[in-house]
Amino acid sequence: MAALRERLTPEQTDFVKAVDAFCERECPPHKLREMTAGGTVAHDDTLYRRLATTGWLGLTIPEEYGGSGGELSDVALLTERLSYHRLPVTGYLTTVITAQALIRFGTEEQKQRVLPGVAQGDVLSIAITEPDTGSDAAAVRTHARRDGDGWRINGEKIYTSNANHARWVLVVTRTNPDASKHRGISLFLVPMDRVDVTKLDMLGHIDTTITRYADVRATDADIVGGIDAGWQALVQGLNSERMIIGAEAVGVGQRAFDDVLRYVKDRHQFGQPIGRFQALQHGLAETATKLLAARLLVRHVAELLDEGDPAPAEASMAKLFATETAKEAALQGMQFMGGMGYSMESDMQSYVRDTLVMTIFGGTSQIQKNIIAGQLGLND
């Protein structure tokens, strides 16, 4: 398949083969529905702990903190293959994103406190969105106020992914109400046993929650990136998040494409496989091209991030193009498979549900276009 002929190093090729073998052994296609309770279980902690034994959860975590080293380029490969095989380990997505903030901006004590557990299978979450803020991440109302030599955090976050599985949550708060919008923001590392969590019933493949903070105690030692200086750490984390969501989208988009490709070769109508009809051929050719382009764009952004370039425009481009391409691939698969495409007996309906959501969480496609336009100087 042309879309899979990439310029990977021998080490990367071996890595992809090892991830595929793990997925096929631990969560084979014929057991996937059972393991996910018909697609309702997004994260299986037992399976996640088995994944931790491979050392892959320690990617990007330095060896001195129990990790295996590696770069975000390796994370992109891992995320894509886990997504392709539909493994119910979506806690990895928020964990790797949150861990980046600790690796880059955390204190030595914070790294020692949290990162070894991440490599062993602890899930992390990050709480940004609030009921009245939506895409405006800087307009946070959750606040931390000085209380003696510590802080008290109060507020409510919505759409906090994987908080119900997490051991730690990174909470975006306002610590200086008199500062300008993008200043006076601090990130607090809070253990989940201090947080009230309500799971939401949401469309898509990742657990989503409301998290509430009622006089949650914290100290200066829990602040990641410095007091009133959390915006920089948050923005760099969001750029990593967009790349990782892009990699996830490429994985599920490729899975949708491969499933429908097999279908059109096997399904006969009018005396021949339906894949011989030019209308279908042209649609699949275009989708194959877009998937390869999305994959290469995601890998390019991962390399930029590894080099220390925050790549705000490129990260938004990767998220925008990869998620929209995955959505197109899944919708095309449903269309080409006809009634079977939206039958609950088929996996295609789950690809459609998941890819529709990918264009929304982590910043909608419209927000990504706004960011790209801003980076082009159109708002100056």
KOLGU-722616 format. One record per atom (N, C-alpha, C): residue in one letter; x, y, z. Coordinates in steps of 0.2 Angstrom, whole numbers, plus 5000, padded with zeros to 4 digits. Example, Ala and Ser with C-alpha at 12.3 -4.5 7.8 and 13.67 -1.06 7.14 Angstrom:
// KOLGU-722616
a506649725039;a506249785039;a506649845039;s506449895035;s506849955036;s506450005039;
END
This chain:
// KOLGU-722616
m500449945000;m500050005000;m500450065000;a500450114995;a500850164994;a500850215000;a500250215004;a500250265009;a500650245015;l500850175015;l501250155021;l502050155019;r502250165013;r502950165011;r503250235013;e503450235019;e503750305022;e504550295023;r504850355024;r505550355025;r505650345032;l505550285035;l505750275042;l506450245042;t506750265048;t507350235049;t507250155051;p507850115051;p507750045053;p507450035060;e507650085064;e507450085071;e506750095072;q506450145068;q505750165068;q505350105065;t505650075060;t505250025056;t505149965061;d505649945065;d505649895070;d505149915076;f505149975077;f504750005083;f503949995081;v503850015074;v503150005072;v502949935072;k503349895070;k503249815070;k503049795077;a503449815081;a503349795088;a502749815091;v502549885090;v501849905092;v501349865089;d501349855082;d500849815079;d500749745082;a501349715083;a501249645086;a500949655093;f501149705097;f500849705104;f500049715103;c499849755099;c499149775098;c498749715096;e499049675091;e498749615088;e498649565093;r499149555098;r499149505103;r498749525109;e498749585111;e498349605117;e497649625116;c497549645110;c496849665108;c496649655101;p496649585099;p496549565092;p495849595090;p495749605084;p495049635081;p494449595084;h494549525084;h493949495086;h493749495093;k494149525097;k494049535104;k493949605106;l494049655101;l494049725103;l493349745105;r492749725103;r492149745105;r492049715112;e492249655114;e492149635120;e492549675125;m493149685123;m493649725128;m493449795129;t493049825124;t492849895125;t492049895126;a491749845128;a491049835130;a490649875124;g490749855118;g490449885112;g490549955111;g491249975112;g491450035111;g491350085116;t491050065122;t490950115127;t491450125132;v491950075132;v492550085137;v493150115133;a493350175135;a493850205131;a494550195134;h494650175140;h495250165143;h495250105148;d495650055146;d495649995151;d496349995154;d496250005161;d496850015165;d497349955165;t497049895165;t497449835165;t497849835159;l497549845153;l497849845147;l498449895147;y498249955150;y498750015150;y499349995154;r499249955159;r499849935163;r500249885159;r499949845155;r500349795151;r500749835146;l500449885143;l500749935139;l501349965142;a501349975148;a501850015152;a502449965152;t502349895152;t502949855153;t503349855147;t503149875141;t503549885135;t504049945136;g503949985140;g504350045141;g504150105136;w503650095132;w503450145128;w503050205131;l502750195137;l502450245140;l502950295143;g503550275143;g504150325145;g504450355140;l504150355134;l504450395128;l504450475130;t504950505128;t505050575130;t505250585137;i505150535142;i505350545149;i506050525149;p506550565152;p507250555153;p507350495157;e507850455156;e507950395159;e508050405167;e508350465169;e508350475176;e507750475180;y507150485176;y506550485179;y506150415178;g506450365176;g506150305174;g505950295167;g506050345163;g505850335156;g506350305151;s506150305145;s506550265140;s506850315135;g506850385137;g507050435132;g506650435126;g506950455120;g506550455114;g506250525113;e505950535108;e505650605106;e504950605104;l504650665103;l503950665101;l503850635094;s504350625090;s504350595084;s504150515085;d504450495090;d504250425092;d503550415095;v503350475099;v502650475101;v502150475096;a502350515090;a501850515085;a501750445081;l502350405081;l502250345078;l501850295083;l501950295089;l501650255094;l500850275094;t500750335094;t500050365094;t499650335088;e499950345082;e499650325076;e499450255076;r499950215078;r499850135078;r499250115083;l499350145089;l498850125094;l498150145092;s498050205089;s497450225086;s497250185080;y497650165076;y497450125070;y497150055073;h497450025078;h497249965081;h496649975086;r496450035087;r495850055091;r495950025099;l496550025101;l496650005108;l496350055113;p495950025118;p495650065123;p496150085128;v496650135126;v497150165131;v497150235129;t496550265129;t496550345127;t496850385133;g496950355138;g497250395144;g497950415142;y498250385137;y498950405135;y498950475132;l498450495128;l498450555125;l498550615130;t498150615135;t498150675140;t498850665144;t499050605145;t499650595149;t500250615146;v500350605139;v500950625136;v500950705135;i500350725134;i500250805133;i500450835140;t500150815145;t500350845152;t501050835154;a501350775153;a501950755154;a502450805151;q502350825145;q502750875142;q502850945146;a502350965149;a502351025153;a502851015159;l502750955162;l503250935167;l503950935165;i504050895159;i504750885157;i505050955155;r504750995152;r504951065150;r504951115155;f504451115160;f504451175164;f504351155172;g504351085173;g504351065180;g504951075184;t504851075190;t505451075195;t505751005195;e506351005198;e506650935199;e506150895204;e505950925209;e505550885214;e504850865210;q504550905206;q503950885203;q504050825198;k504650825194;k504850775190;k504950705194;q505250715199;q505350655203;q504750625206;r504250675207;r503650655211;r503150615206;v503150635199;v502650615194;v502850575189;l503450595186;l503650555180;l503750485180;p504150455186;p504150385186;p503550345186;g503050375189;g502350345189;g502050345182;v502150395178;v501950395171;v502250335167;a502850325168;a503250275164;a502950205166;q502650205172;q502450135175;q501650125174;g501350185171;g500650175169;g500150225172;d500350275176;d499950325179;d499650365173;v499050385174;v498750435169;v498750505172;l498850545167;l498850625169;l498250655165;s498050705168;s497550745164;s497650825165;i497350865161;i497450935161;i496850965161;a496651015165;a496051045166;a496051115163;i495751135157;i495851195154;i495151225154;t494751195150;t494051225148;t493551235154;e493251285153;e492751305158;e492051315155;p491551305159;p490851315156;p490751385152;d491051435154;d490951505150;d491551525146;t492151475146;t492651505142;t492751465135;g492651405135;g492651365128;g493351375125;s493351395119;s494051405115;s494451455118;d494251505122;d494651555124;d494951535131;a495551495130;a495851465135;a496151515141;a496251575138;a496551625143;a496051655148;a495451645146;a494851685150;a494651635156;v495151605159;v494951565165;v494651605171;r494251565174;r493951595180;r494051555186;t494251495185;t494551455191;t495151495194;h495151505200;h495651545203;h495951515209;a496551535210;a496951515216;a497151575220;r496951575227;r497051635231;r497551615237;r497951655238;r498451645244;r498051635250;d498351585254;d498051565260;d498651545265;g498851595269;g499451585273;g500051575268;d500451515269;d501051505265;d500851455259;g500151445258;g499951405252;g499451445248;w499051395245;w498451425240;w497851385241;r497251415240;r496651375239;r496351385232;i496251335229;i495951335222;i495251325222;n494851365218;n494151355218;n493951365211;g493451325208;g493151335202;g492951265199;e492751275193;e492451215189;e492751215182;k492951155180;k493151135173;k492751085170;i492651095163;i492151055160;i492651025154;y492350965152;y492750925146;y493450915148;t493550895154;t494250875156;t494350805155;s494750785150;s494850715147;s495250675152;n494950615153;n495250565157;n495350575164;a495050625167;a495150645174;a494950585178;n494450545176;n494150485180;n494650425180;h495250435176;h495750385176;h496350405179;a496450475180;a497050505182;a497250505189;r497950505190;r498150505197;r498350585198;w498550625193;w498650695194;w498350735189;v498150795190;v497850835185;v498150905186;l498350935180;l498650995179;l498151045178;v497951095183;v497451135183;v497651205181;v497351235176;v497451305174;v497051355178;t497351395182;t497051445186;t497251515185;r496851555188;r497051625188;r497351645195;t497951665195;t498251685202;t498351755203;n498251795197;n498251875198;n497651905194;p497151915197;p496551945194;p496652015191;d497152045193;d497252115191;d497752115185;a498052055183;a498552055177;a498152055171;s498452065165;s498152065159;s497951995157;k497551985152;k497251915151;k497751855150;h498251865147;h498751815146;h499251805152;r499251855156;r499651845162;r499251835168;g499651815174;g499251805180;g498951735180;i499151685175;i498951625175;i499451575177;s499251525182;s499751475185;s499451405184;l499851365183;l499751285182;l499851255189;f499351225192;f499451185198;f499351115197;l499851075199;l499851005199;l499450975205;v498950945204;v498450925210;v498350855210;p498350815215;p498250745215;p497450735215;m497250685211;m496550675210;m496050665216;d496350645221;d495950625227;d495750695231;r495950755228;r495650815231;r495150845226;v494950815221;v494550835216;v493950805215;d493350835214;d492750805213;d492650795205;v492450735203;v492450715196;v491750685194;t491450715189;t490850685186;t490950665179;k490850605177;k490950585170;k490350605166;l490550625160;l489950655156;l489850595150;d489250595148;d489050545143;d489150585136;m489750565133;m489950605127;m489950565121;l489850585115;l490050555109;l490750555108;g491050495105;g491750495104;g492150435108;h492750435108;h493150385110;h493550395116;i493450455120;i493850475125;i493450495131;d493650475137;d493150485143;d493250565144;t492650595146;t492650665147;t492350675153;t492550725157;t492250735164;t492150815166;i491850825171;i491850885174;i492250885181;t492650925182;t493050925188;t492950985192;r492850985198;r492651035203;r493151045208;y493351105210;y493851115215;y493551165220;a493551135226;a493251175232;a493751185237;d494051245238;d494551255243;d495051195243;v495251185237;v495851135236;v496451165238;r496851135243;r497451155245;r498051145241;a498451195240;a499051185236;a499651225238;t500251215236;t500751255239;t501151275232;d501651315234;d502151345228;d502451285225;a502551235228;a502951175226;a502551135220;d501851155220;d501451125215;d501351165209;i501651225209;i501551265203;i502051245197;v501851235191;v502251215186;v502351275181;g502951295181;g503151345176;g503151415179;g503051415186;g503151485190;g502451515191;i502451555196;i501851595198;i501751645193;d501151645191;d500851695186;d501251685179;a501551635178;a501951625172;a501751555168;g501151535169;g500851475166;g500651475159;w500551535156;w500351535149;w500851505144;q501451525145;q501951495140;q501951425140;a501951395146;a501951315147;a501351295144;l500751325145;l500151305142;l500151305135;v500351355132;v500351365124;v500851305121;q501451295124;q501851245121;q501551175122;g501151165127;g500851105128;g500251095123;l499951145121;l499351145116;l499651125109;n500251155108;n500551135101;n500751065101;s500951035107;s501150965107;s500450925106;e499950945110;e499250915109;e499050915102;r499150965098;r498850965092;r499150915087;m499850915088;m500250865084;m499950795086;i499850775093;i499750715095;i499050695092;i498550745093;i497850725090;i497950715083;g498350755079;g498450735072;g498650665071;a499150645075;a499350575074;a498850525075;e498450535080;e497850495082;e497350495076;a497250555073;a496750555068;a497050515061;v497650525060;v497950485055;v497850405056;g497950385062;g497850315063;g497150295062;v496650325064;v495950305063;v495750315056;g495950365053;g495850385046;g496050325042;q496750305043;q497050255039;q496650185040;r496450175046;r496050115048;r495350115044;a495050175044;a494350175040;a494550165032;f495050195030;f495250185023;f495350115021;d495750075025;d495950005024;d495349965024;d494949975029;d494249935030;d493849945023;v493750005021;v493350015015;v493649985009;l494349995009;l494749965003;l494649895002;r494649855008;r494549785007;r493749775005;y493349815008;y492649805006;y492449814999;v492749864996;v492549874989;v492949824984;k493449794986;k493749734982;k493349674983;d492949664988;d492649604990;d491849604988;r491549664988;r490849674987;r490749674979;h490349634977;h490149634970;h489449664969;q489349704963;q488749724961;q488849734953;f488249714950;f488249724942;f488849684939;g488949624943;g489449574940;g490149584941;q490349634945;q491049654946;q491149684953;p491749684956;p491949714962;p491749794961;i491449824967;i491249894966;i491849934966;g492449914968;g493049944967;g493249964960;r492949934955;r493149944949;r492750004946;f492250024949;f491950084947;f492350154948;q492350194943;q492850244943;q492650294948;a492050304950;a491850354955;a492150334962;l492150274963;l492450244970;l493250254969;q493450234964;q494250234963;q494450304964;h494150354961;h494450424962;h494350444969;g493850434972;g493750454979;g494250414983;l494450354982;l494950324987;l495650344985;a495750364979;a496350384977;a496550454980;e496050494980;e496050564984;e496250554991;t495850504994;t495950495001;t496550475003;a496850424999;a497550395000;a498050455000;t497950494995;t498450554995;t498450595001;k497850615003;k497750655009;k497950625015;l497850565016;l498150525022;l498850525022;l499250515017;l499950515016;l500150585018;a499850635015;a500050705016;a499950725024;a499450705027;a499250715034;a499850685038;r499950625037;r500550585040;r501150625040;l501350645034;l502050675033;l502050745037;l501450775037;l501350845040;l501450835048;v501150785051;v501150765058;v501850755060;r502250715056;r502950695057;r503350755057;h503250795052;h503650855051;h503550905058;v502950915060;v502850955066;v503150925072;a503150855073;a503450825078;a504250835078;e504550835072;e505250845072;e505350925074;l504950965072;l505051035074;l505051045081;l504551015084;l504451015092;l505050985095;d505350935092;d505950895095;d506550945095;e506550985090;e507051035089;e507051095094;g506451105097;g506351155101;g505951215098;d505751205092;d505351255089;d504551245091;p504251295094;p503551285096;p503051275090;a503251295084;a502851285078;a502151295079;p501951355081;p501151365082;p500751355076;a501051385070;a500651375064;a500651305061;e501251275061;e501251205059;e500851155063;a500851165070;a500451125074;a499751125072;s499451185071;s498751195070;s498651165063;m499051175058;m498951145052;m498951075052;a499351045056;a499350965057;a498650945060;k498450985065;k497850965068;k497250975064;l497251025060;l496651045056;l496650995050;f497250985046;f497250945040;f497150865042;a497450845047;a497350775049;a496650755051;t496350795056;t495750775058;t495150785053;e495250835049;e494750845043;e494850785038;t495450765037;t495550715032;t495250645035;a495350635042;a495150575045;a494350575044;k494050625046;k493350635045;k493050615038;e493450645033;e493250635026;e493350555025;a493850525027;a493950455026;a493450415029;a493250425035;a492750385038;a492050395035;l491850455033;l491250475030;l491250445023;q491750445020;q491850405013;q491750335014;g492050305019;g491950235020;g491250215022;m490850255026;m490150245027;m489750245020;q489950295016;q489550305010;q489650245005;f490250225005;f490450175000;f490150105002;m490150095009;m489850035011;m489150035012;g488750085010;g488050085010;g487750075017;g487250025017;g486950015024;g487449975029;m487849935026;m488349905031;m488749965034;g488850015031;g489350075034;g489050105040;y488350105041;y488050135047;y487750075051;s487850015049;s487649965054;s488049955060;m487749945066;m488149945072;m488549875072;e488449835067;e488849775066;e489549795063;s489549845060;s490149875056;s490549915061;d491249915060;d491649965064;d491650035061;m491350045055;m491450105051;m491050165055;q490450145058;q490050195062;q490450225068;s490950175071;s491350205076;s491850255074;y492150235068;y492650285065;y492350355064;v491750355061;v491350415060;v491250455066;r491050425071;r490950455078;r491550485080;d492050445080;d492750465083;d493050525079;t493050525073;t493350575069;t492950635069;l492250635069;l491950695070;l492150735076;v492250695081;v492450735088;v493150755087;m493550725084;m494250745083;m494350815080;t493850835076;t493850905073;t493650955078;i493450935084;i493150985089;i493650985095;f493850925098;f494250935104;f494950955103;g495250985108;g495951005106;g495951075102;g495351105102;g495351165098;g494951145091;t494451175090;t494051165084;t494451175077;s494151155072;s494551165065;s494451245064;q493951275066;q493951355065;q494451385069;i494551365075;i495051395080;i495751385077;q495851325074;q496551315071;q496651355065;k496151375061;k496151425055;k496351495058;n496051505064;n496151575067;n496851585069;i497151525072;i497851525074;i498351535068;i498151495063;i498551495057;i498551565053;a497951595053;a497951665050;a498351715054;g498251705061;g498651755065;g499451745064;q499651685063;q500351675062;q500551695055;l500051705051;l500251735044;l500251815044;g500151835050;g500151915051;g499451945049;l498951905048;l498351935046;l497951975051;n498151965057;n497852005063;n498252065065;d498752075062;d499252135064;d498852205062;
END
